[in-house]
Amino acid sequence: MILIDALYINNSGGKVLLDYLIEELEKTSKEIFYLLDERIQNENHSLKLKNKVTYLQASLFKRRKFYRENKNKFSAILCFGNLPPNIRTSAKVYTYFHQLLFLELPKEIPFISKKIYYIKTRVLNAFRKNTDYWIVQTDLVKEKLSKKYDIRENNILVMPFYPPFGMQIKQNIRKEHQYIYVSNVTQHKNHLRLMDAFTKFYDQHKKGKLILTIPDHAADVLNLINIKKDKGYPIENIGFIDRNALRKLYTESEYHIYPSLTESFGLGLVEAIENGCKVIGADLPYTYAVCKPSFVFNPLEVDSITEALSLSLQKNTINSESKVTNKIDTLISLLH
């Protein structure tokens, strides 16, 4: 039996990947046990009768207890939440690492957040010998993970995967100068600078529309959007949307602008290019690890973002190109 330990995954890009992983695993003949976060237990995961699922509170204590009770039950384990098992088991263990904040923190991260991530890095370091292999999404993350935790590069596998959107839909007419940013709203996602830059851009050119996907709980950011809208700026928040609506948004938008200060992958970059968007990306290594953008900017400077938006008004700008391929089949083949 194979264990998929995704106890710390409940939202955002990690949840998108987890849902896709479960969907693909359920197409195989493998016998799977899923350990999932209790916050997603009301969601409908269509599992085969032979496969099992347990929902737990996402805590180190609960997780340790689970591993102590089941340490010799599994032939292979995939930890899908950055942390290897709390204890060493008899299984072959793979840990999928996709949180760059465990490796480096942007300078602007609040002090309390820095302390929290410092503690998390200590926990990860304590558990790192409980996995046989690490799996990452880019060579950039592989290099940083190896250096930070003194892990042999041979034990780090580069294996990006992401859910394709499937069959092509009827092509929407792209709305000229429509910019989108598909992202949650943690501080390093850099929404405030983006909105300031867009308002300056709009003051200069009287063109463009910015669409964001801010969740309902982010009251401060939503309030700022409303203030700017009241002043006449075309900024629209559509909140969380499902995959079909997201695809429509990509296919009708000209640009996907991505000002995040740090990413392990940047799923939105790959999705946008897959659906024909051009990318205006942060001039940071994570961008170049996954794509060739149409324009770049310094994400710490509002004027630089504004300039990139202005350059995007040019005719016949170059298309963006993805550098990654989906390796979900290779990943699944490891688990036996």
C-alpha positions as CSV (number, residue, x, y, z in Angstrom):
1,M,0.0,0.0,0.0
2,I,1.2,3.5,-0.8
3,L,0.7,6.5,1.5
4,I,0.0,10.0,0.2
5,D,0.7,12.3,3.1
6,A,-0.8,15.7,2.3
7,L,-1.7,16.7,5.8
8,Y,-0.6,20.4,5.4
9,I,-2.3,21.1,2.0
10,N,-5.7,22.8,2.1
11,N,-5.7,25.7,-0.4
12,S,-4.0,27.6,-3.1
13,G,-1.7,26.1,-5.8
14,G,-0.7,23.2,-3.5
15,K,-4.4,22.2,-3.3
16,V,-4.7,22.4,-7.1
17,L,-1.8,20.0,-7.5
18,L,-3.0,17.7,-4.8
19,D,-6.5,17.3,-6.4
20,Y,-4.8,16.6,-9.7
21,L,-2.5,14.0,-8.1
22,I,-5.4,12.2,-6.5
23,E,-7.3,12.2,-9.7
24,E,-4.4,10.6,-11.6
25,L,-3.6,8.1,-8.9
26,E,-7.3,6.9,-8.9
27,K,-6.9,6.0,-12.6
28,T,-4.2,3.4,-11.7
29,S,-4.4,0.0,-10.0
30,K,-2.3,1.1,-7.1
31,E,-3.6,0.7,-3.6
32,I,-3.6,4.1,-1.9
33,F,-4.0,5.4,1.6
34,Y,-4.5,9.2,1.8
35,L,-3.7,11.2,4.9
36,L,-5.4,14.6,4.4
37,D,-6.1,17.8,6.2
38,E,-9.4,17.8,8.0
39,R,-10.2,21.2,6.6
40,I,-10.9,19.6,3.2
41,Q,-12.9,16.6,4.4
42,N,-16.2,18.0,3.0
43,E,-14.7,18.0,-0.5
44,N,-15.7,15.2,-2.8
45,H,-12.6,13.1,-3.8
46,S,-13.9,10.1,-5.8
47,L,-11.9,7.2,-4.5
48,K,-12.0,3.5,-5.4
49,L,-13.4,1.3,-2.8
50,K,-10.1,-0.4,-2.1
51,N,-8.4,3.0,-1.3
52,K,-8.7,4.7,2.1
53,V,-8.5,8.2,3.5
54,T,-8.0,9.6,6.9
55,Y,-8.5,13.3,7.8
56,L,-6.6,14.7,10.7
57,Q,-5.8,18.1,12.2
58,A,-2.7,19.4,10.6
59,S,-0.4,19.2,13.7
60,L,3.0,17.7,14.3
61,F,1.6,15.7,17.3
62,K,-1.3,14.1,15.3
63,R,1.1,13.3,12.4
64,R,3.7,11.7,14.7
65,K,1.0,9.6,16.3
66,F,-0.2,8.4,12.9
67,Y,3.3,7.4,11.8
68,R,4.1,5.6,15.0
69,E,0.9,3.5,14.6
70,N,1.5,2.8,10.8
71,K,5.3,3.0,10.3
72,N,5.6,-0.5,8.8
73,K,2.3,-0.5,6.9
74,F,3.3,1.1,3.6
75,S,5.7,0.2,0.8
76,A,6.1,3.7,-0.4
77,I,5.3,7.2,1.0
78,L,4.9,10.5,-0.8
79,C,4.9,13.4,1.6
80,F,3.2,16.2,-0.4
81,G,3.7,19.1,2.0
82,N,7.4,19.8,2.3
83,L,8.0,17.8,5.5
84,P,9.3,14.2,5.6
85,P,7.7,11.8,8.1
86,N,8.3,12.7,11.8
87,I,10.0,9.3,12.2
88,R,12.0,6.9,10.1
89,T,9.8,4.2,8.5
90,S,10.4,1.0,6.6
91,A,8.9,2.5,3.4
92,K,10.7,4.1,0.4
93,V,10.0,7.8,1.1
94,Y,9.7,10.7,-1.3
95,T,9.1,14.2,-0.1
96,Y,7.6,16.7,-2.6
97,F,9.1,20.1,-1.7
98,H,7.3,23.2,-3.0
99,Q,7.8,26.0,-0.5
100,L,10.6,28.4,-1.4
101,L,10.0,30.3,1.9
102,F,11.7,27.4,3.7
103,L,14.8,28.3,1.7
104,E,14.9,32.1,1.6
105,L,12.7,34.9,2.8
106,P,12.1,38.2,1.0
107,K,13.4,41.1,3.1
108,E,9.9,42.6,3.4
109,I,8.4,39.6,5.1
110,P,7.1,40.7,8.6
111,F,9.2,39.9,11.6
112,I,6.6,37.5,13.1
113,S,6.4,35.6,9.8
114,K,10.2,35.3,9.7
115,K,10.2,33.8,13.2
116,I,7.5,31.3,12.1
117,Y,9.4,30.2,9.1
118,Y,12.6,30.0,11.1
119,I,10.9,27.5,13.4
120,K,9.5,25.6,10.4
121,T,13.0,25.3,8.9
122,R,14.3,23.9,12.1
123,V,11.6,21.2,12.0
124,L,12.3,20.4,8.4
125,N,16.0,20.0,9.2
126,A,15.2,17.7,12.1
127,F,13.1,15.5,9.8
128,R,15.3,15.6,6.6
129,K,16.9,12.2,7.2
130,N,13.5,10.5,7.3
131,T,13.1,10.7,3.5
132,D,15.1,8.9,0.8
133,Y,14.4,11.4,-2.0
134,W,13.2,14.9,-2.4
135,I,11.1,15.9,-5.4
136,V,11.1,19.5,-6.6
137,Q,9.6,21.5,-9.5
138,T,12.7,23.3,-10.9
139,D,16.5,23.1,-11.1
140,L,16.5,26.4,-9.2
141,V,14.7,24.9,-6.2
142,K,17.0,21.8,-6.4
143,E,20.1,23.9,-6.1
144,K,18.8,26.0,-3.2
145,L,17.4,22.9,-1.3
146,S,20.7,21.1,-1.7
147,K,22.7,24.0,-0.4
148,K,20.4,25.0,2.5
149,Y,20.1,21.5,4.0
150,D,23.3,19.9,2.7
151,I,21.4,17.3,0.7
152,R,23.2,15.4,-2.1
153,E,21.9,16.5,-5.5
154,N,21.5,12.8,-6.5
155,N,18.8,12.6,-3.9
156,I,16.8,15.5,-5.3
157,L,14.6,14.8,-8.4
158,V,13.3,17.5,-10.6
159,M,9.7,16.5,-11.5
160,P,7.2,19.3,-12.1
161,F,3.6,18.4,-12.6
162,Y,0.5,20.4,-13.1
163,P,-3.1,19.8,-14.3
164,P,-3.6,20.5,-18.0
165,F,-6.8,22.2,-19.0
166,G,-7.6,19.4,-21.4
167,M,-9.4,19.8,-24.7
168,Q,-9.2,23.2,-26.3
169,I,-12.3,25.3,-25.9
170,K,-13.7,27.8,-28.4
171,Q,-11.2,30.6,-28.5
172,N,-12.4,33.8,-26.8
173,I,-11.6,37.1,-28.3
174,R,-8.7,38.5,-26.3
175,K,-9.4,41.8,-24.7
176,E,-6.6,44.2,-25.6
177,H,-4.7,45.5,-22.6
178,Q,-6.5,43.2,-20.1
179,Y,-4.1,42.2,-17.4
180,I,-4.7,39.4,-14.8
181,Y,-2.9,38.2,-11.7
182,V,-4.1,34.8,-10.5
183,S,-2.8,34.4,-7.0
184,N,-3.7,34.2,-3.3
185,V,-2.9,37.1,-1.1
186,T,0.0,36.4,1.2
187,Q,2.4,39.4,1.5
188,H,5.1,38.1,-0.8
189,K,2.6,38.0,-3.6
190,N,3.1,41.8,-3.9
191,H,-0.4,42.9,-4.7
192,L,-0.1,46.4,-3.2
193,R,2.8,47.4,-5.5
194,L,1.0,46.0,-8.5
195,M,-2.1,48.1,-7.8
196,D,0.0,51.2,-7.2
197,A,1.8,50.6,-10.5
198,F,-1.3,49.9,-12.4
199,T,-2.9,53.2,-11.2
200,K,0.1,55.1,-12.3
201,F,0.0,53.3,-15.7
202,Y,-3.7,54.1,-16.1
203,D,-3.1,57.8,-15.2
204,Q,-0.5,57.9,-18.0
205,H,-2.3,56.0,-20.7
206,K,-6.0,55.8,-19.8
207,K,-5.9,52.2,-21.0
208,G,-6.1,48.7,-19.5
209,K,-7.9,46.7,-17.0
210,L,-6.5,44.7,-14.0
211,I,-8.2,41.6,-12.8
212,L,-7.3,40.0,-9.4
213,T,-8.4,36.8,-7.6
214,I,-8.3,38.0,-4.0
215,P,-10.2,35.7,-1.5
216,D,-13.0,37.1,0.7
217,H,-11.0,37.0,3.9
218,A,-8.4,39.6,2.7
219,A,-10.4,42.6,4.0
220,D,-7.5,45.1,3.8
221,V,-6.7,44.4,0.2
222,L,-10.3,44.3,-0.9
223,N,-10.9,47.6,0.8
224,L,-8.0,49.1,-1.2
225,I,-9.4,47.7,-4.4
226,N,-12.7,49.4,-3.7
227,I,-11.1,52.7,-2.9
228,K,-9.3,52.6,-6.3
229,K,-12.4,51.6,-8.1
230,D,-14.3,54.5,-6.5
231,K,-11.6,56.8,-8.0
232,G,-12.3,55.4,-11.5
233,Y,-9.5,52.8,-11.9
234,P,-10.5,49.7,-13.7
235,I,-9.5,47.1,-11.2
236,E,-11.8,44.1,-10.7
237,N,-11.6,41.4,-8.1
238,I,-13.3,38.1,-9.0
239,G,-12.3,36.1,-6.0
240,F,-11.7,32.4,-6.1
241,I,-12.9,30.8,-9.3
242,D,-13.1,27.2,-10.6
243,R,-10.9,25.8,-13.3
244,N,-13.4,26.4,-16.1
245,A,-13.9,30.0,-15.2
246,L,-10.1,30.4,-14.8
247,R,-9.5,29.0,-18.3
248,K,-12.0,31.5,-19.8
249,L,-10.2,34.3,-17.9
250,Y,-6.8,33.2,-19.3
251,T,-8.1,32.9,-22.9
252,E,-9.7,36.3,-22.9
253,S,-6.8,38.2,-21.3
254,E,-3.8,39.6,-23.2
255,Y,-1.3,39.5,-20.3
256,H,-0.7,37.7,-17.1
257,I,1.3,39.9,-14.8
258,Y,3.2,38.2,-12.0
259,P,4.9,40.4,-9.4
260,S,5.4,37.7,-6.6
261,L,8.7,38.2,-4.7
262,T,9.4,34.4,-4.4
263,E,8.0,31.2,-5.9
264,S,9.0,27.6,-6.0
265,F,7.2,27.1,-9.3
266,G,4.6,29.8,-10.2
267,L,1.8,27.6,-11.5
268,G,-0.1,30.7,-12.8
269,L,2.8,31.4,-15.2
270,V,2.6,27.9,-16.8
271,E,-1.2,27.9,-16.9
272,A,-1.3,31.4,-18.5
273,I,1.1,30.5,-21.3
274,E,-0.7,27.2,-21.9
275,N,-3.8,29.3,-22.6
276,G,-2.1,31.8,-24.9
277,C,-1.4,34.7,-22.5
278,K,1.8,36.7,-22.6
279,V,3.6,37.0,-19.3
280,I,4.9,40.1,-17.7
281,G,7.0,38.6,-14.9
282,A,9.3,39.6,-12.0
283,D,12.9,39.8,-13.0
284,L,13.8,37.0,-10.6
285,P,15.2,33.5,-11.1
286,Y,11.9,31.7,-10.5
287,T,10.4,33.3,-13.5
288,Y,13.2,32.3,-15.9
289,A,13.2,28.7,-14.4
290,V,9.7,28.1,-15.8
291,C,9.3,30.4,-18.8
292,K,10.6,32.9,-21.3
293,P,8.5,36.0,-20.4
294,S,7.5,38.8,-22.8
295,F,8.5,41.5,-20.4
296,V,10.1,41.7,-16.9
297,F,10.4,44.2,-14.1
298,N,11.9,44.8,-10.7
299,P,9.1,43.7,-8.4
300,L,10.4,45.9,-5.6
301,E,9.9,49.1,-7.6
302,V,6.5,50.5,-8.5
303,D,8.0,52.5,-11.4
304,S,9.6,49.4,-12.9
305,I,6.2,47.6,-12.9
306,T,4.6,50.7,-14.4
307,E,7.2,50.8,-17.2
308,A,6.7,47.2,-18.0
309,L,3.0,47.8,-18.3
310,S,3.6,50.7,-20.6
311,L,5.9,48.6,-22.8
312,S,3.2,46.1,-23.2
313,L,1.1,48.6,-25.1
314,Q,3.4,48.1,-28.1
315,K,2.1,46.2,-31.1
316,N,3.5,42.8,-32.0
317,T,5.2,42.1,-28.7
318,I,6.9,38.7,-28.4
319,N,4.9,35.7,-27.1
320,S,6.0,34.0,-23.9
321,E,7.3,30.4,-23.9
322,S,7.0,27.7,-21.2
323,K,10.1,25.8,-20.2
324,V,8.5,23.0,-18.3
325,T,6.7,19.7,-19.1
326,N,4.2,17.8,-17.0
327,K,5.9,14.7,-15.4
328,I,2.9,13.4,-13.5
329,D,3.3,9.9,-15.0
330,T,7.0,9.7,-14.0
331,L,6.1,10.7,-10.5
332,I,3.4,8.1,-10.2
333,S,5.7,5.4,-11.6
334,L,8.0,5.9,-8.6
335,L,5.4,4.8,-6.2
336,H,5.1,1.0,-5.9
